[in-house]
Amino acid sequence: MKVLGINGSLRRDSLNLKLLKAAGDYFSENVEFEILSLGDIPLYNQDLDGDNKPAAVVNLKQKISDADALVFATPEFNHSIPGALQNAIDWASRPAFNSPLTGKATGMLSASMSPIGGARAQAQLHTVMASALAPIFPSIEYLLGSAHTVFDASGAMTDETAATRLERYIKGFEEWLQQGG
Ligand SMILES: Cc1cc2nc3c(=O)[nH]c(=O)nc-3n(C[C@H](O)[C@H](O)[C@H](O)COP(=O)(O)O)c2cc1C
């Protein structure tokens, strides 16, 4: 099974990237987990969304199509998801009703320096992915609050409670995928 991790942050030292990497460690050996960066995707323009799409967009759509499931990790920007993430989803969501996102099993995580861990961004992402007709893992949300305090210099998650909750989320997600997502 292939799972594609998508980071909503473009930042080199992204806490959400660390979170995605930590999440990847909890999948079983039956899962091939790859993380995609959204850094090179141009702004959505319907004039470019024809037969000759930008290469980064072709790659994005192909990676999503090839994956059995997606796991997003997103920061919260101004109580919503970052523009880069919304933009990538906009590209991937076309053609409506028959896009690479249609029916794609989806999990979501969020990390923020605030104590509420990007809860508002994750709620927004839920709405956006529902609009793209993606089934979303029915679970208590995984919100990583005060995320700047839970990783060591090597990127390892040192907060045991956060790690246990992440393991539970990812193992539950994989079980859900095995049952058909
Ligand atoms: C433009 C901008 C807006 C932000 N707005 C919020 C916000 O509304 N809520 C929040 O919890 N954090 C907010 N933050 C803080 C980010 O969640 C925090 O920087 C986080 O670490 C970014 O994720 P990353 O480490 O994966 O890059 C904002 C940061 C930026 C740059």
The ligand as a Gaussian input file, in Angstrom:
#p B3LYP/6-31G(d) Opt

LIG

0 1
 C        1.414000      33.841000       8.304000
 C        1.310000      33.018000       9.571000
 C        0.102000      32.928000      10.219000
 C       -0.017000      32.138000      11.363000
 N       -1.239000      32.006000      11.956000
 C       -1.392000      31.107000      12.965000
 C       -2.683000      30.833000      13.493000
 O       -3.680000      31.381000      13.086000
 N       -2.774000      29.900000      14.470000
 C       -1.687000      29.222000      14.952000
 O       -1.837000      28.369000      15.811000
 N       -0.446000      29.485000      14.485000
 C       -0.294000      30.399000      13.503000
 N        0.954000      30.621000      12.971000
 C        2.099000      29.913000      13.553000
 C        2.361000      28.595000      12.811000
 O        1.373000      27.650000      13.117000
 C        3.722000      28.077000      13.234000
 O        4.680000      28.978000      12.747000
 C        4.009000      26.688000      12.721000
 O        5.179000      26.236000      13.324000
 C        4.183000      26.646000      11.225000
 O        4.301000      25.303000      10.811000
 P        5.711000      24.686000      10.338000
 O        6.597000      24.664000      11.547000
 O        5.350000      23.317000       9.882000
 O        6.270000      25.557000       9.280000
 C        1.111000      31.444000      11.862000
 C        2.334000      31.576000      11.196000
 C        2.437000      32.336000      10.073000
 C        3.768000      32.420000       9.363000

